[in-house]
Amino acid sequence: MGGGHDHSARHDHSFDPGLVRWLTITAAVLAAATVAGIVALWPGDRSEVDIGSLGMSDTSYPATVTKVEEFTCPGVENLDPEAPTVTADAEPFDTTPDMCVQVTFRLDEGPDSGETRTLELIDVGSLPTISVGDGIVVPYLASADEAFQYSPQFERERAWPMLILATIFAGLVIIQGRLRGLSALAGLVASIGVIIVFVLPALVGGSPPVLVAVCAASLIAYLALYLAHGFSPLTTVALLGTLASLLLVTAISWTFTRLTMLSGASEETLYIRAFGGDLDFTGLLLAGMILGALGALDDMTVTQSSAVAELHAANPELGPRELYRRAIRIGRDHVASTVNTLALAYAGASLPLLLLFLSSERTVGRILTSEVVATEIVRTLVGSIGLVASVPLTTAHAARLVDGHINRPPVHESDPFATD
């Protein structure tokens, strides 16, 4: 531990002390403003909405499929008695678009635990195969008649595969990043916690979505960066670069959401309106853009700060101008790949919708300017502008920071963000 402390001291003393002081004060002021905003916007008590009174299931119970039987769909006649019938034993849904099946399942929990129920699924040809032994989660509406208490809009049981995938992810992060990887996972958990504990209740409580998103994004940036990279001047540079770019993203997204007259309306908003939610859906759209840009921004700013530190460690004779020039080249490559990643991520998420639009014989121009597609385009472009802006801002401050003492001995094996 003592050796680690000595190394930290030597590493920190290499920074420009005046700039370190300025960065620390700025970060502290912004942290205080973030906390004040969180406190002011913290959701109070809110009345719960009885979604069962709206005819929607208010809970779900796990069940196990015990039987799957095909039956003739209503209104469909088999005009060819010689045609082979398709049973539900093998590949029942692959080539039968008009196929209907009756699913019998045993409830594993709930008021009818241990009992069996049946549901009829109409036109399931395009859905994945349902087999005996499959786990499902069935929506339950207590106020409905007994025959209609369980909804055919059930979900597959996905908990175990998702838990296994999450375990693999966490294990690889820890193996590769060791203590730093564990800290990054803690930052991830903290980020999700902020969204669940603060963002969602505050939005439901009627707080201004943009202010909620800005305060939440700032808090997440502090938690994620300092937990993952420790308290270091380089981390503070990355943090301030992230926050400055985030403010730019907020301003641009606000401007162009209004210029393009995006409403934020979607199928989900219909359910929210049904619950009696009087929400600003354009504001929710803006909030989503702000929070969505944050992950890519902190990745970019941390990378640029680290690149500057490593370049200076490799050659302490480099001045801030040369450090900036070399690191900005790394940033250009990173921007090019990250912007492409953002575009492909949004396109991939909207692929079924794009196929639907193309099949409707709309022109490409009409497709691109439709509400849903235009929203994703604006989201991608706004996030990309924030990424591009974060590179020179973060790189310039990092170059000035590490050039505080030109004779600092290079330490190639050290983490430039390390504090211990």
Contacts in CASP RR format, 6 or more apart in sequence:
PFRMAT RR
TARGET T0000
AUTHOR 0000-0000-0000
METHOD contacts of the structure
MODEL  1
MGGGHDHSARHDHSFDPGLVRWLTITAAVLAAATVAGIVALWPGDRSEVD
IGSLGMSDTSYPATVTKVEEFTCPGVENLDPEAPTVTADAEPFDTTPDMC
VQVTFRLDEGPDSGETRTLELIDVGSLPTISVGDGIVVPYLASADEAFQY
SPQFERERAWPMLILATIFAGLVIIQGRLRGLSALAGLVASIGVIIVFVL
PALVGGSPPVLVAVCAASLIAYLALYLAHGFSPLTTVALLGTLASLLLVT
AISWTFTRLTMLSGASEETLYIRAFGGDLDFTGLLLAGMILGALGALDDM
TVTQSSAVAELHAANPELGPRELYRRAIRIGRDHVASTVNTLALAYAGAS
LPLLLLFLSSERTVGRILTSEVVATEIVRTLVGSIGLVASVPLTTAHAAR
LVDGHINRPPVHESDPFATD
1 420 0 8 1.000
4 420 0 8 1.000
5 420 0 8 1.000
7 411 0 8 1.000
7 414 0 8 1.000
7 418 0 8 1.000
8 418 0 8 1.000
8 419 0 8 1.000
8 420 0 8 1.000
10 408 0 8 1.000
10 409 0 8 1.000
11 411 0 8 1.000
11 414 0 8 1.000
11 418 0 8 1.000
12 20 0 8 1.000
12 232 0 8 1.000
12 233 0 8 1.000
12 419 0 8 1.000
13 405 0 8 1.000
14 402 0 8 1.000
14 404 0 8 1.000
14 405 0 8 1.000
14 408 0 8 1.000
15 233 0 8 1.000
15 401 0 8 1.000
15 402 0 8 1.000
15 404 0 8 1.000
15 405 0 8 1.000
16 400 0 8 1.000
16 401 0 8 1.000
16 402 0 8 1.000
16 403 0 8 1.000
16 404 0 8 1.000
17 404 0 8 1.000
19 233 0 8 1.000
19 397 0 8 1.000
19 400 0 8 1.000
19 401 0 8 1.000
19 404 0 8 1.000
20 233 0 8 1.000
20 401 0 8 1.000
23 233 0 8 1.000
23 236 0 8 1.000
23 237 0 8 1.000
23 240 0 8 1.000
23 397 0 8 1.000
23 401 0 8 1.000
24 233 0 8 1.000
24 236 0 8 1.000
26 240 0 8 1.000
27 236 0 8 1.000
27 239 0 8 1.000
27 240 0 8 1.000
30 218 0 8 1.000
30 240 0 8 1.000
30 243 0 8 1.000
31 222 0 8 1.000
33 218 0 8 1.000
34 215 0 8 1.000
34 218 0 8 1.000
34 219 0 8 1.000
34 222 0 8 1.000
37 211 0 8 1.000
37 215 0 8 1.000
38 198 0 8 1.000
38 215 0 8 1.000
38 216 0 8 1.000
38 219 0 8 1.000
41 198 0 8 1.000
41 202 0 8 1.000
41 207 0 8 1.000
41 208 0 8 1.000
41 211 0 8 1.000
41 212 0 8 1.000
41 215 0 8 1.000
42 198 0 8 1.000
42 202 0 8 1.000
43 198 0 8 1.000
43 201 0 8 1.000
43 202 0 8 1.000
43 204 0 8 1.000
43 205 0 8 1.000
43 207 0 8 1.000
44 201 0 8 1.000
44 205 0 8 1.000
46 201 0 8 1.000
46 204 0 8 1.000
46 205 0 8 1.000
49 275 0 8 1.000
49 276 0 8 1.000
50 58 0 8 1.000
51 57 0 8 1.000
51 58 0 8 1.000
51 275 0 8 1.000
52 58 0 8 1.000
52 141 0 8 1.000
52 142 0 8 1.000
52 143 0 8 1.000
53 143 0 8 1.000
54 274 0 8 1.000
54 275 0 8 1.000
55 141 0 8 1.000
55 143 0 8 1.000
55 144 0 8 1.000
56 141 0 8 1.000
56 271 0 8 1.000
56 274 0 8 1.000
57 139 0 8 1.000
57 140 0 8 1.000
57 141 0 8 1.000
57 151 0 8 1.000
58 140 0 8 1.000
58 141 0 8 1.000
58 142 0 8 1.000
59 139 0 8 1.000
59 140 0 8 1.000
59 142 0 8 1.000
60 137 0 8 1.000
60 138 0 8 1.000
60 139 0 8 1.000
60 140 0 8 1.000
60 154 0 8 1.000
60 155 0 8 1.000
61 107 0 8 1.000
61 108 0 8 1.000
61 109 0 8 1.000
61 110 0 8 1.000
61 113 0 8 1.000
61 137 0 8 1.000
61 138 0 8 1.000
61 140 0 8 1.000
62 107 0 8 1.000
62 108 0 8 1.000
62 109 0 8 1.000
62 135 0 8 1.000
62 136 0 8 1.000
62 137 0 8 1.000
62 138 0 8 1.000
62 157 0 8 1.000
63 105 0 8 1.000
63 106 0 8 1.000
63 107 0 8 1.000
63 108 0 8 1.000
63 117 0 8 1.000
63 135 0 8 1.000
63 136 0 8 1.000
63 137 0 8 1.000
63 138 0 8 1.000
63 154 0 8 1.000
64 105 0 8 1.000
64 106 0 8 1.000
64 108 0 8 1.000
64 133 0 8 1.000
64 134 0 8 1.000
64 135 0 8 1.000
64 136 0 8 1.000
65 103 0 8 1.000
65 104 0 8 1.000
65 105 0 8 1.000
65 130 0 8 1.000
65 131 0 8 1.000
65 132 0 8 1.000
65 133 0 8 1.000
65 134 0 8 1.000
65 135 0 8 1.000
65 136 0 8 1.000
66 104 0 8 1.000
66 105 0 8 1.000
66 106 0 8 1.000
66 116 0 8 1.000
66 132 0 8 1.000
66 133 0 8 1.000
67 102 0 8 1.000
67 103 0 8 1.000
67 104 0 8 1.000
67 132 0 8 1.000
68 88 0 8 1.000
68 92 0 8 1.000
68 101 0 8 1.000
68 102 0 8 1.000
68 103 0 8 1.000
68 104 0 8 1.000
68 130 0 8 1.000
68 131 0 8 1.000
68 132 0 8 1.000
69 88 0 8 1.000
69 101 0 8 1.000
69 102 0 8 1.000
69 104 0 8 1.000
70 85 0 8 1.000
70 86 0 8 1.000
70 87 0 8 1.000
70 88 0 8 1.000
70 92 0 8 1.000
70 99 0 8 1.000
70 100 0 8 1.000
70 101 0 8 1.000
70 102 0 8 1.000
71 100 0 8 1.000
71 101 0 8 1.000
71 102 0 8 1.000
71 120 0 8 1.000
72 78 0 8 1.000
72 100 0 8 1.000
73 98 0 8 1.000
73 99 0 8 1.000
73 100 0 8 1.000
73 122 0 8 1.000
73 123 0 8 1.000
74 100 0 8 1.000
74 122 0 8 1.000
76 98 0 8 1.000
86 92 0 8 1.000
86 95 0 8 1.000
86 96 0 8 1.000
86 99 0 8 1.000
88 101 0 8 1.000
91 129 0 8 1.000
92 99 0 8 1.000
92 101 0 8 1.000
92 129 0 8 1.000
93 99 0 8 1.000
93 124 0 8 1.000
93 125 0 8 1.000
93 126 0 8 1.000
93 127 0 8 1.000
93 128 0 8 1.000
93 129 0 8 1.000
93 130 0 8 1.000
94 125 0 8 1.000
94 129 0 8 1.000
96 125 0 8 1.000
97 123 0 8 1.000
97 125 0 8 1.000
97 126 0 8 1.000
98 123 0 8 1.000
98 125 0 8 1.000
99 123 0 8 1.000
99 124 0 8 1.000
99 125 0 8 1.000
100 120 0 8 1.000
100 121 0 8 1.000
100 122 0 8 1.000
100 123 0 8 1.000
100 124 0 8 1.000
101 120 0 8 1.000
101 121 0 8 1.000
101 124 0 8 1.000
101 130 0 8 1.000
102 118 0 8 1.000
102 119 0 8 1.000
102 120 0 8 1.000
102 121 0 8 1.000
103 118 0 8 1.000
103 119 0 8 1.000
103 120 0 8 1.000
103 121 0 8 1.000
103 130 0 8 1.000
104 116 0 8 1.000
104 117 0 8 1.000
104 118 0 8 1.000
105 116 0 8 1.000
105 117 0 8 1.000
105 118 0 8 1.000
105 119 0 8 1.000
105 136 0 8 1.000
105 138 0 8 1.000
106 114 0 8 1.000
106 115 0 8 1.000
106 116 0 8 1.000
107 113 0 8 1.000
107 114 0 8 1.000
107 115 0 8 1.000
107 116 0 8 1.000
107 117 0 8 1.000
107 138 0 8 1.000
108 114 0 8 1.000
110 140 0 8 1.000
111 142 0 8 1.000
117 138 0 8 1.000
117 150 0 8 1.000
119 138 0 8 1.000
119 150 0 8 1.000
119 151 0 8 1.000
119 152 0 8 1.000
119 154 0 8 1.000
120 152 0 8 1.000
121 127 0 8 1.000
121 130 0 8 1.000
121 152 0 8 1.000
124 130 0 8 1.000
128 156 0 8 1.000
134 156 0 8 1.000
134 157 0 8 1.000
135 156 0 8 1.000
135 157 0 8 1.000
136 154 0 8 1.000
136 155 0 8 1.000
136 156 0 8 1.000
136 157 0 8 1.000
137 154 0 8 1.000
137 155 0 8 1.000
137 156 0 8 1.000
137 157 0 8 1.000
138 150 0 8 1.000
138 151 0 8 1.000
138 154 0 8 1.000
139 150 0 8 1.000
139 151 0 8 1.000
139 153 0 8 1.000
139 154 0 8 1.000
140 149 0 8 1.000
140 150 0 8 1.000
140 151 0 8 1.000
141 148 0 8 1.000
141 149 0 8 1.000
141 151 0 8 1.000
142 149 0 8 1.000
170 185 0 8 1.000
173 181 0 8 1.000
173 182 0 8 1.000
173 184 0 8 1.000
173 185 0 8 1.000
174 181 0 8 1.000
174 182 0 8 1.000
174 185 0 8 1.000
177 184 0 8 1.000
180 228 0 8 1.000
180 229 0 8 1.000
180 415 0 8 1.000
181 228 0 8 1.000
183 227 0 8 1.000
183 228 0 8 1.000
183 229 0 8 1.000
183 230 0 8 1.000
184 224 0 8 1.000
184 227 0 8 1.000
184 228 0 8 1.000
186 227 0 8 1.000
186 228 0 8 1.000
187 223 0 8 1.000
187 224 0 8 1.000
187 227 0 8 1.000
187 228 0 8 1.000
188 224 0 8 1.000
190 220 0 8 1.000
190 223 0 8 1.000
190 224 0 8 1.000
190 227 0 8 1.000
191 220 0 8 1.000
191 223 0 8 1.000
191 224 0 8 1.000
194 216 0 8 1.000
194 219 0 8 1.000
194 220 0 8 1.000
194 223 0 8 1.000
195 216 0 8 1.000
195 291 0 8 1.000
198 212 0 8 1.000
198 216 0 8 1.000
198 219 0 8 1.000
199 212 0 8 1.000
199 213 0 8 1.000
199 216 0 8 1.000
199 287 0 8 1.000
199 291 0 8 1.000
202 212 0 8 1.000
203 209 0 8 1.000
203 212 0 8 1.000
203 279 0 8 1.000
203 284 0 8 1.000
203 287 0 8 1.000
204 277 0 8 1.000
204 279 0 8 1.000
206 278 0 8 1.000
206 279 0 8 1.000
208 280 0 8 1.000
208 283 0 8 1.000
209 279 0 8 1.000
209 280 0 8 1.000
209 283 0 8 1.000
209 284 0 8 1.000
209 286 0 8 1.000
209 287 0 8 1.000
210 250 0 8 1.000
210 254 0 8 1.000
210 283 0 8 1.000
210 286 0 8 1.000
210 287 0 8 1.000
210 290 0 8 1.000
212 287 0 8 1.000
213 250 0 8 1.000
213 286 0 8 1.000
213 287 0 8 1.000
213 288 0 8 1.000
213 290 0 8 1.000
213 291 0 8 1.000
214 246 0 8 1.000
214 247 0 8 1.000
214 250 0 8 1.000
214 290 0 8 1.000
216 291 0 8 1.000
217 246 0 8 1.000
217 290 0 8 1.000
217 291 0 8 1.000
217 294 0 8 1.000
218 243 0 8 1.000
218 246 0 8 1.000
220 291 0 8 1.000
220 294 0 8 1.000
221 239 0 8 1.000
221 242 0 8 1.000
221 243 0 8 1.000
221 246 0 8 1.000
221 294 0 8 1.000
221 298 0 8 1.000
222 239 0 8 1.000
224 298 0 8 1.000
225 235 0 8 1.000
225 238 0 8 1.000
225 239 0 8 1.000
225 242 0 8 1.000
225 298 0 8 1.000
225 302 0 8 1.000
226 235 0 8 1.000
226 239 0 8 1.000
229 235 0 8 1.000
229 238 0 8 1.000
229 302 0 8 1.000
229 417 0 8 1.000
230 417 0 8 1.000
230 418 0 8 1.000
230 419 0 8 1.000
231 419 0 8 1.000
232 417 0 8 1.000
232 418 0 8 1.000
232 419 0 8 1.000
233 401 0 8 1.000
234 305 0 8 1.000
234 306 0 8 1.000
234 309 0 8 1.000
234 398 0 8 1.000
234 401 0 8 1.000
234 402 0 8 1.000
234 416 0 8 1.000
234 417 0 8 1.000
235 302 0 8 1.000
235 305 0 8 1.000
235 417 0 8 1.000
237 301 0 8 1.000
237 305 0 8 1.000
237 394 0 8 1.000
237 397 0 8 1.000
237 398 0 8 1.000
237 401 0 8 1.000
238 298 0 8 1.000
238 301 0 8 1.000
238 302 0 8 1.000
238 304 0 8 1.000
238 305 0 8 1.000
238 394 0 8 1.000
238 398 0 8 1.000
239 298 0 8 1.000
239 301 0 8 1.000
240 397 0 8 1.000
241 297 0 8 1.000
241 301 0 8 1.000
241 390 0 8 1.000
241 393 0 8 1.000
241 394 0 8 1.000
241 397 0 8 1.000
242 294 0 8 1.000
242 297 0 8 1.000
242 298 0 8 1.000
242 301 0 8 1.000
242 390 0 8 1.000
244 389 0 8 1.000
244 390 0 8 1.000
244 393 0 8 1.000
245 293 0 8 1.000
245 297 0 8 1.000
245 301 0 8 1.000
245 386 0 8 1.000
245 387 0 8 1.000
245 389 0 8 1.000
245 390 0 8 1.000
245 393 0 8 1.000
246 290 0 8 1.000
246 293 0 8 1.000
246 294 0 8 1.000
246 297 0 8 1.000
248 385 0 8 1.000
248 386 0 8 1.000
248 389 0 8 1.000
249 289 0 8 1.000
249 290 0 8 1.000
249 293 0 8 1.000
249 297 0 8 1.000
249 382 0 8 1.000
249 383 0 8 1.000
249 385 0 8 1.000
249 386 0 8 1.000
250 286 0 8 1.000
250 290 0 8 1.000
252 382 0 8 1.000
252 385 0 8 1.000
252 386 0 8 1.000
253 286 0 8 1.000
253 289 0 8 1.000
253 290 0 8 1.000
253 378 0 8 1.000
253 379 0 8 1.000
253 382 0 8 1.000
254 286 0 8 1.000
256 378 0 8 1.000
256 381 0 8 1.000
256 382 0 8 1.000
257 282 0 8 1.000
257 285 0 8 1.000
257 286 0 8 1.000
257 289 0 8 1.000
257 378 0 8 1.000
258 282 0 8 1.000
260 374 0 8 1.000
260 378 0 8 1.000
262 282 0 8 1.000
262 285 0 8 1.000
262 371 0 8 1.000
262 374 0 8 1.000
262 375 0 8 1.000
262 378 0 8 1.000
263 281 0 8 1.000
263 282 0 8 1.000
263 285 0 8 1.000
263 371 0 8 1.000
264 281 0 8 1.000
264 282 0 8 1.000
264 283 0 8 1.000
264 284 0 8 1.000
264 285 0 8 1.000
264 371 0 8 1.000
264 375 0 8 1.000
265 281 0 8 1.000
265 371 0 8 1.000
266 372 0 8 1.000
269 279 0 8 1.000
269 281 0 8 1.000
272 279 0 8 1.000
285 375 0 8 1.000
288 379 0 8 1.000
289 378 0 8 1.000
289 379 0 8 1.000
289 382 0 8 1.000
289 383 0 8 1.000
292 379 0 8 1.000
292 383 0 8 1.000
293 382 0 8 1.000
293 383 0 8 1.000
293 386 0 8 1.000
293 387 0 8 1.000
296 338 0 8 1.000
296 341 0 8 1.000
296 342 0 8 1.000
296 383 0 8 1.000
296 387 0 8 1.000
297 383 0 8 1.000
297 386 0 8 1.000
297 387 0 8 1.000
297 390 0 8 1.000
299 338 0 8 1.000
300 331 0 8 1.000
300 334 0 8 1.000
300 335 0 8 1.000
300 338 0 8 1.000
300 387 0 8 1.000
300 390 0 8 1.000
300 391 0 8 1.000
300 394 0 8 1.000
301 390 0 8 1.000
301 394 0 8 1.000
302 417 0 8 1.000
303 330 0 8 1.000
303 331 0 8 1.000
303 334 0 8 1.000
304 327 0 8 1.000
304 330 0 8 1.000
304 331 0 8 1.000
304 334 0 8 1.000
304 390 0 8 1.000
304 391 0 8 1.000
304 394 0 8 1.000
304 395 0 8 1.000
304 398 0 8 1.000
305 394 0 8 1.000
305 398 0 8 1.000
305 416 0 8 1.000
305 417 0 8 1.000
306 416 0 8 1.000
306 417 0 8 1.000
307 327 0 8 1.000
307 330 0 8 1.000
307 331 0 8 1.000
307 395 0 8 1.000
308 323 0 8 1.000
308 324 0 8 1.000
308 327 0 8 1.000
308 395 0 8 1.000
308 398 0 8 1.000
308 399 0 8 1.000
308 401 0 8 1.000
308 402 0 8 1.000
309 398 0 8 1.000
309 402 0 8 1.000
309 416 0 8 1.000
309 417 0 8 1.000
310 412 0 8 1.000
310 416 0 8 1.000
311 318 0 8 1.000
311 323 0 8 1.000
311 326 0 8 1.000
311 327 0 8 1.000
312 318 0 8 1.000
312 323 0 8 1.000
312 402 0 8 1.000
312 403 0 8 1.000
312 408 0 8 1.000
312 410 0 8 1.000
313 410 0 8 1.000
313 411 0 8 1.000
313 412 0 8 1.000
313 414 0 8 1.000
313 416 0 8 1.000
314 410 0 8 1.000
314 412 0 8 1.000
315 410 0 8 1.000
316 406 0 8 1.000
316 407 0 8 1.000
316 408 0 8 1.000
316 409 0 8 1.000
316 410 0 8 1.000
317 406 0 8 1.000
318 326 0 8 1.000
318 403 0 8 1.000
319 399 0 8 1.000
319 403 0 8 1.000
319 406 0 8 1.000
320 399 0 8 1.000
320 400 0 8 1.000
320 403 0 8 1.000
321 399 0 8 1.000
323 398 0 8 1.000
323 399 0 8 1.000
323 402 0 8 1.000
323 403 0 8 1.000
324 395 0 8 1.000
324 396 0 8 1.000
324 399 0 8 1.000
327 395 0 8 1.000
327 398 0 8 1.000
327 399 0 8 1.000
328 391 0 8 1.000
328 392 0 8 1.000
328 395 0 8 1.000
331 391 0 8 1.000
331 395 0 8 1.000
332 391 0 8 1.000
334 391 0 8 1.000
335 387 0 8 1.000
335 388 0 8 1.000
335 391 0 8 1.000
338 387 0 8 1.000
339 384 0 8 1.000
339 387 0 8 1.000
339 388 0 8 1.000
342 380 0 8 1.000
342 383 0 8 1.000
342 384 0 8 1.000
342 387 0 8 1.000
343 380 0 8 1.000
343 384 0 8 1.000
346 376 0 8 1.000
346 379 0 8 1.000
346 380 0 8 1.000
347 354 0 8 1.000
347 376 0 8 1.000
349 376 0 8 1.000
350 372 0 8 1.000
350 373 0 8 1.000
350 376 0 8 1.000
353 372 0 8 1.000
353 373 0 8 1.000
354 367 0 8 1.000
354 373 0 8 1.000
357 367 0 8 1.000
357 370 0 8 1.000
357 373 0 8 1.000
358 367 0 8 1.000
362 370 0 8 1.000
367 373 0 8 1.000
368 374 0 8 1.000
368 377 0 8 1.000
END
